[in-house]
Amino acid sequence: MNKQLQVPRRTLVAAFTGLLLLTVAVYARGMNGDFEFDDVRTVQLNRNIHHLGNFLTTSSIAGAIHGWRALTEFTFALNYWAAGLAPLSFHLTNLAIHLAATLLVFVFTRQMLALAGATGGQCWALSVTAKFALHPIQTQAVVYITQRAELLASALYLGALLLRGGAHRPRRSAGQTPSSPSLPRPKPSSRGLRPTSRPGRRTVAAGDRGAKGLPETIGSLGIATFR
């Protein structure tokens, strides 16, 4: 990336902080709203959220597999445990999740632009993030309490994509610097030896399997919250 197009770190932090503050200001008026429409059924009259222990049973896990939004209702239960049925607590949690998703959008966009070798990636990432944070289509997800499922799905999918990208980054061996070329490995003699793996297949270490399994787990949580 051209150094002349790079934004100073302080300027980038200030711009992103300003974007978050602007997002809070845009949705501030919606924080005083009451329970509306499905909120009455999913929150106000939902006695299941009155006890956190309801979400630590095998039946709750089975319900999540069959389409019950267990993670979303678990966050409702945390709100009830912290502040009862005060609508402000639920609204503020929605806004906090949206801000977290906004941060993930910025990190993910900047990472993709860097991998593509695009110039001015930080500015483009900030522009994309601003559109995500302030677009009017987000109003329902942020202000409407029941639509927290959409916010959680967005954040979890973005987190899974970031972890997937990190799992595919090439790893340097110990003591190897980016500027030092890797030494060629001696070719073993084929006489009397059997191949340890099939041609064209790459042996995956246990650590790599764990790193690549985590994004799928987080992505499945996103599916569970949105169904």
C-alpha positions as CSV (number, residue, x, y, z in Angstrom):
1,M,0.0,0.0,0.0
2,N,1.3,3.5,-0.9
3,K,2.4,5.2,2.3
4,Q,1.2,8.5,1.0
5,L,-2.4,7.2,1.1
6,Q,-2.2,5.8,4.6
7,V,-4.1,7.7,7.2
8,P,-2.2,8.5,10.5
9,R,-3.3,6.3,13.3
10,R,-4.5,9.2,15.5
11,T,-6.6,10.5,12.7
12,L,-8.1,7.1,12.0
13,V,-8.9,6.6,15.7
14,A,-10.5,10.0,15.9
15,A,-12.5,9.5,12.8
16,F,-13.8,6.1,13.9
17,T,-14.6,7.4,17.4
18,G,-16.5,10.3,15.8
19,L,-18.5,7.7,13.7
20,L,-19.4,5.8,16.8
21,L,-20.6,8.9,18.6
22,L,-22.6,10.0,15.5
23,T,-24.2,6.5,15.5
24,V,-25.2,6.9,19.1
25,A,-26.6,10.3,18.5
26,V,-28.7,9.1,15.5
27,Y,-30.3,6.3,17.5
28,A,-30.5,8.1,20.8
29,R,-34.2,9.2,20.3
30,G,-35.2,5.5,19.9
31,M,-33.7,4.6,23.3
32,N,-36.8,6.0,25.1
33,G,-39.3,3.8,23.3
34,D,-41.5,1.3,25.0
35,F,-42.2,-2.4,24.2
36,E,-43.9,-2.6,20.8
37,F,-45.6,-5.3,18.8
38,D,-43.7,-8.6,19.2
39,D,-41.8,-7.2,22.2
40,V,-44.8,-7.8,24.4
41,R,-44.8,-11.5,23.6
42,T,-41.0,-12.1,23.4
43,V,-40.0,-9.9,26.3
44,Q,-42.7,-8.5,28.5
45,L,-44.9,-11.6,28.8
46,N,-42.1,-14.1,28.4
47,R,-41.6,-15.7,31.8
48,N,-38.8,-17.9,30.4
49,I,-36.4,-14.9,30.6
50,H,-37.0,-14.4,34.3
51,H,-34.5,-17.1,35.2
52,L,-31.0,-17.5,33.7
53,G,-31.0,-21.2,34.7
54,N,-33.6,-21.9,32.0
55,F,-30.9,-21.5,29.4
56,L,-28.5,-24.0,30.9
57,T,-30.5,-27.1,30.4
58,T,-30.4,-29.8,27.7
59,S,-33.9,-28.9,26.6
60,S,-32.8,-25.3,25.9
61,I,-30.0,-26.7,23.7
62,A,-32.3,-29.0,21.9
63,G,-34.8,-26.1,21.4
64,A,-32.0,-24.0,19.9
65,I,-31.2,-26.8,17.4
66,H,-34.9,-26.9,16.3
67,G,-35.2,-23.1,15.7
68,W,-35.7,-21.6,19.2
69,R,-33.7,-18.4,19.4
70,A,-32.0,-19.4,22.6
71,L,-29.0,-17.0,22.4
72,T,-31.3,-14.0,21.7
73,E,-33.5,-14.9,24.6
74,F,-30.5,-15.4,26.8
75,T,-29.5,-11.8,26.2
76,F,-33.0,-10.8,27.1
77,A,-32.7,-12.8,30.4
78,L,-29.4,-10.9,31.1
79,N,-31.3,-7.6,30.6
80,Y,-34.1,-8.8,33.0
81,W,-31.6,-9.9,35.6
82,A,-29.8,-6.5,35.4
83,A,-32.7,-4.1,35.2
84,G,-36.0,-6.0,35.2
85,L,-38.4,-5.0,32.4
86,A,-37.0,-1.5,31.9
87,P,-37.1,-0.9,28.2
88,L,-34.1,1.4,28.3
89,S,-31.9,-1.6,29.3
90,F,-33.0,-3.6,26.3
91,H,-32.6,-0.7,23.9
92,L,-29.1,0.1,25.1
93,T,-28.0,-3.5,24.7
94,N,-29.3,-3.4,21.1
95,L,-27.3,-0.3,20.4
96,A,-24.2,-1.8,22.0
97,I,-24.4,-4.9,19.8
98,H,-24.8,-2.6,16.7
99,L,-21.7,-0.7,17.7
100,A,-19.7,-3.9,18.1
101,A,-20.9,-5.1,14.7
102,T,-19.8,-1.7,13.3
103,L,-16.3,-2.2,14.6
104,L,-16.2,-5.7,13.1
105,V,-17.3,-4.3,9.7
106,F,-14.4,-1.9,9.8
107,V,-11.8,-4.5,10.7
108,F,-13.2,-7.0,8.2
109,T,-13.3,-4.5,5.3
110,R,-9.8,-3.2,6.0
111,Q,-8.5,-6.8,6.1
112,M,-10.1,-7.7,2.8
113,L,-8.8,-4.5,1.1
114,A,-5.3,-5.2,2.4
115,L,-5.4,-8.8,1.1
116,A,-6.5,-7.4,-2.3
117,G,-3.6,-4.9,-2.3
118,A,-6.0,-1.9,-2.7
119,T,-4.7,1.6,-2.0
120,G,-6.4,3.9,0.5
121,G,-7.9,0.8,2.2
122,Q,-8.4,2.6,5.5
123,C,-10.5,5.4,4.0
124,W,-12.6,2.9,2.0
125,A,-13.1,0.8,5.1
126,L,-14.2,3.8,7.1
127,S,-16.6,4.8,4.3
128,V,-18.1,1.3,4.1
129,T,-18.4,1.2,7.9
130,A,-20.2,4.5,8.0
131,K,-22.8,3.3,5.5
132,F,-23.3,0.1,7.6
133,A,-23.7,2.0,10.9
134,L,-26.0,4.9,9.7
135,H,-28.0,3.4,6.9
136,P,-31.8,3.8,7.6
137,I,-32.4,0.1,7.0
138,Q,-30.6,-0.6,10.4
139,T,-33.3,1.4,12.3
140,Q,-35.6,-1.6,12.8
141,A,-32.8,-3.9,14.0
142,V,-31.5,-1.3,16.5
143,V,-34.6,0.3,17.8
144,Y,-37.0,-2.7,17.7
145,I,-36.0,-4.9,20.7
146,T,-37.2,-8.2,19.2
147,Q,-35.0,-7.7,16.1
148,R,-31.9,-8.2,18.3
149,A,-31.6,-11.5,16.5
150,E,-30.5,-9.7,13.4
151,L,-27.9,-7.7,15.3
152,L,-26.4,-10.9,16.9
153,A,-26.4,-12.7,13.5
154,S,-24.5,-9.9,11.9
155,A,-21.9,-9.7,14.6
156,L,-21.4,-13.4,14.8
157,Y,-21.0,-13.9,11.1
158,L,-18.5,-11.0,10.9
159,G,-16.6,-12.6,13.8
160,A,-16.6,-15.9,12.0
161,L,-15.3,-14.4,8.8
162,L,-12.5,-12.6,10.6
163,L,-11.5,-15.9,12.4
164,R,-11.6,-17.7,9.1
165,G,-9.3,-15.2,7.5
166,G,-6.9,-15.4,10.4
167,A,-6.8,-19.2,10.2
168,H,-5.7,-19.1,6.6
169,R,-2.8,-16.7,7.1
170,P,0.5,-18.4,6.5
171,R,2.5,-19.0,9.6
172,R,6.2,-18.4,10.0
173,S,8.3,-20.9,11.7
174,A,10.2,-20.0,14.9
175,G,13.2,-17.9,14.2
176,Q,12.2,-17.1,10.6
177,T,11.8,-13.4,9.7
178,P,9.7,-12.0,6.8
179,S,12.9,-11.0,5.0
180,S,14.7,-14.3,5.5
181,P,14.0,-16.9,2.8
182,S,12.9,-20.3,3.9
183,L,15.6,-23.0,3.4
184,P,14.8,-25.8,1.0
185,R,14.2,-29.1,2.6
186,P,16.3,-32.1,1.5
187,K,14.4,-34.5,-0.6
188,P,14.2,-38.0,1.1
189,S,15.2,-41.0,-0.9
190,S,12.2,-42.8,-2.4
191,R,13.9,-46.2,-2.1
192,G,12.2,-48.4,0.4
193,L,9.9,-45.6,1.7
194,R,6.1,-45.4,1.5
195,P,4.3,-42.0,1.1
196,T,2.9,-40.7,4.3
197,S,0.0,-39.0,2.6
198,R,-1.9,-39.1,-0.7
199,P,-0.6,-36.9,-3.5
200,G,-2.3,-33.5,-3.5
201,R,-3.6,-33.7,0.1
202,R,-2.2,-31.4,2.7
203,T,-1.7,-32.7,6.3
204,V,-3.6,-30.4,8.7
205,A,-2.2,-30.1,12.2
206,A,-4.5,-30.4,15.2
207,G,-4.1,-26.7,15.9
208,D,-5.2,-25.7,12.4
209,R,-8.3,-27.9,12.7
210,G,-9.2,-26.2,15.9
211,A,-8.7,-22.7,14.4
212,K,-10.8,-23.5,11.4
213,G,-13.5,-25.2,13.4
214,L,-14.1,-22.2,15.6
215,P,-15.5,-20.0,12.7
216,E,-18.0,-22.7,11.8
217,T,-19.1,-22.8,15.5
218,I,-19.6,-19.0,15.6
219,G,-21.3,-19.0,12.3
220,S,-23.8,-21.7,13.5
221,L,-24.6,-19.5,16.4
222,G,-25.5,-16.8,14.0
223,I,-27.9,-19.2,12.2
224,A,-29.4,-20.1,15.5
225,T,-30.1,-16.5,16.5
226,F,-31.6,-15.6,13.1
227,R,-33.9,-18.5,12.5
